[in-house]
Amino acid sequence: MVHDDIINDILKYEIAEELGLLDKVREGGWKSLSAKESGRIGGIMARRRKKMAAEALEKG
């Protein structure tokens, strides 16, 4: 879904900024990140999506 892609992109950029990697991404793109950095972003994204889904279920 397009909506999910937009949410994923927003999350990805927010997390990159929180980890201090946003400048690196802006300069060299997502491919400039190491596997460790990419994995960290992916792991945090998965946890946040899971939390968002749980909160949505709670709200009905």
C-alpha positions in Angstrom: 0.0 0.0 0.0 1.1 3.5 -0.7 0.1 4.7 2.7 2.3 2.0 4.4 5.3 3.0 2.1 4.9 6.7 3.2 4.7 5.7 6.9 7.8 3.5 6.5 9.7 6.3 4.8 8.8 8.8 7.5 9.9 6.3 10.2 13.1 5.6 8.4 14.1 9.2 8.2 13.0 9.9 11.8 15.1 7.0 13.1 18.1 7.9 10.9 17.9 11.4 12.5 17.7 10.0 16.0 20.7 7.9 15.4 22.7 10.8 13.9 22.8 9.2 10.5 20.6 11.6 8.5 23.4 13.7 7.2 25.2 10.6 6.0 22.0 9.5 4.2 21.5 12.9 2.6 25.0 13.0 1.3 25.4 9.4 0.1 21.9 7.9 0.1 20.7 4.9 2.0 23.4 2.7 0.3 26.1 4.7 2.1 25.1 3.2 5.4 26.9 0.1 6.7 25.0 -3.1 7.2 25.1 -2.6 11.0 23.6 0.9 10.6 20.9 -0.3 8.2 20.1 -3.2 10.5 19.7 -1.0 13.5 17.3 1.3 11.6 15.3 -1.8 10.4 15.1 -3.2 13.9 13.9 0.0 15.4 11.4 0.4 12.6 10.0 -3.1 13.2 9.6 -2.4 16.9 7.8 0.9 16.3 5.5 -0.6 13.7 4.6 -3.4 16.1 3.9 -0.9 18.8 1.8 1.2 16.5 -0.3 -1.8 15.5 -0.9 -2.7 19.1 -2.0 0.8 19.9 -4.3 0.8 16.9 -5.9 -2.4 18.1 -6.4 -1.0 21.6 -8.2 2.0 20.2 -10.4 -0.2 18.1 
